Amino acid sequence: MTALRRKAAAFAAEQGADKALVADVNLAVSEAATNAVKYGDESDQSSVGLMAEVSDGWLEFSVTDEGERFGKGSPDGLGLGLAIIARLCDDLKIIQEGAGTTVLMRFALR
């Protein structure tokens, strides 16, 4: 997780994001990666993916896992990380197609 958030923060900084936006990206990607590891596929073959790009003034990040879909309920706080992410980014989408989950986060470059 540390490597993913560092890569995301470095990418944001390289694209001209200010310190506050870099911090938001860092925390949001960290939360998404934490959820992916915690709720993703528990096999040794599982992985967490990170994609980053810039499009029309937006920083876009996606964190993908191969685990079970959300919505099964969790007594240990599933959803707090998503609430944090939603507060930090300008646009959030959760995609659950096939196996796994993708968290798409968009941040306006400022």
Wavefront OBJ file of the C-alpha trace (Angstrom):
o trace
v 0.000 0.000 0.000
v 2.810 2.372 0.808
v 4.288 1.987 -2.659
v 0.921 2.620 -4.345
v 0.199 5.797 -2.438
v 3.734 7.097 -2.981
v 3.437 6.482 -6.716
v 0.056 8.200 -6.811
v 1.320 11.214 -4.849
v 4.437 11.479 -7.026
v 2.302 11.306 -10.177
v 0.013 14.059 -8.868
v 3.001 16.273 -8.024
v 4.529 15.673 -11.474
v 1.268 16.865 -13.034
v 1.432 20.162 -11.134
v -0.886 19.414 -8.226
v -0.395 21.676 -5.211
v 0.632 20.244 -1.825
v -2.947 20.040 -0.549
v -4.106 18.100 -3.603
v -1.106 15.761 -3.411
v -2.022 15.057 0.233
v -5.650 14.365 -0.763
v -4.548 11.965 -3.515
v -2.152 10.243 -1.119
v -4.837 9.627 1.496
v -7.588 8.650 -0.968
v -5.395 6.112 -2.775
v -4.198 4.778 0.581
v -7.804 4.247 1.725
v -8.761 2.553 -1.557
v -5.698 0.296 -1.442
v -6.380 -0.580 2.199
v -9.918 -1.654 1.296
v -8.598 -3.637 -1.666
v -6.160 -5.528 0.535
v -8.558 -5.986 3.443
v -11.598 -7.055 1.423
v -9.946 -8.356 -1.744
v -9.102 -11.892 -2.750
v -7.337 -13.573 0.147
v -5.309 -15.971 -2.019
v -1.574 -15.564 -2.440
v -2.199 -14.901 -6.137
v -4.270 -11.749 -5.592
v -3.064 -8.309 -6.563
v -4.045 -4.682 -6.230
v -3.709 -2.531 -9.320
v -3.212 1.221 -9.624
v -3.735 3.233 -12.796
v -3.214 6.990 -13.066
v -3.753 9.478 -15.860
v -4.477 13.110 -16.584
v -7.464 13.988 -18.752
v -8.842 17.461 -19.496
v -7.616 19.012 -16.240
v -8.475 16.009 -14.076
v -6.197 13.619 -12.223
v -7.768 10.175 -12.477
v -6.794 7.191 -10.357
v -8.229 3.692 -10.221
v -7.494 1.054 -7.605
v -8.582 -2.464 -8.550
v -8.760 -5.726 -6.635
v -9.906 -9.246 -7.458
v -11.972 -9.907 -4.337
v -15.622 -10.176 -3.456
v -18.003 -7.382 -4.302
v -19.122 -4.810 -1.754
v -22.571 -4.973 -0.216
v -22.278 -8.113 1.898
v -22.101 -6.057 5.072
v -19.159 -5.826 7.407
v -19.149 -5.405 11.172
v -15.671 -3.846 11.117
v -16.312 -0.559 9.348
v -16.513 -1.177 5.609
v -17.580 2.161 4.255
v -15.517 4.509 6.423
v -12.691 4.443 3.898
v -15.139 5.129 1.083
v -16.580 8.076 3.003
v -13.089 9.519 3.403
v -12.354 9.008 -0.292
v -15.647 10.644 -1.276
v -14.801 13.681 0.835
v -11.308 14.024 -0.675
v -12.009 13.584 -4.380
v -14.262 15.498 -6.755
v -15.781 12.391 -8.336
v -15.967 8.806 -7.074
v -17.278 5.726 -8.830
v -17.303 2.135 -7.636
v -17.398 -0.428 -10.432
v -18.223 -4.049 -9.689
v -18.240 -6.034 -12.893
v -17.146 -9.634 -12.935
v -14.658 -10.486 -10.212
v -13.375 -7.708 -8.039
v -13.931 -4.036 -7.499
v -12.521 -0.884 -9.084
v -12.526 2.415 -7.217
v -12.309 5.332 -9.669
v -11.294 8.683 -8.186
v -11.100 12.010 -10.011
v -9.481 15.173 -8.686
v -9.647 18.565 -10.411
v -6.137 19.912 -10.966
v -5.840 23.209 -9.154
l 1 2 3 4 5 6 7 8 9 10 11 12 13 14 15 16 17 18 19 20 21 22 23 24 25 26 27 28 29 30 31 32 33 34 35 36 37 38 39 40 41 42 43 44 45 46 47 48 49 50 51 52 53 54 55 56 57 58 59 60 61 62 63 64 65 66 67 68 69 70 71 72 73 74 75 76 77 78 79 80 81 82 83 84 85 86 87 88 89 90 91 92 93 94 95 96 97 98 99 100 101 102 103 104 105 106 107 108 109 110
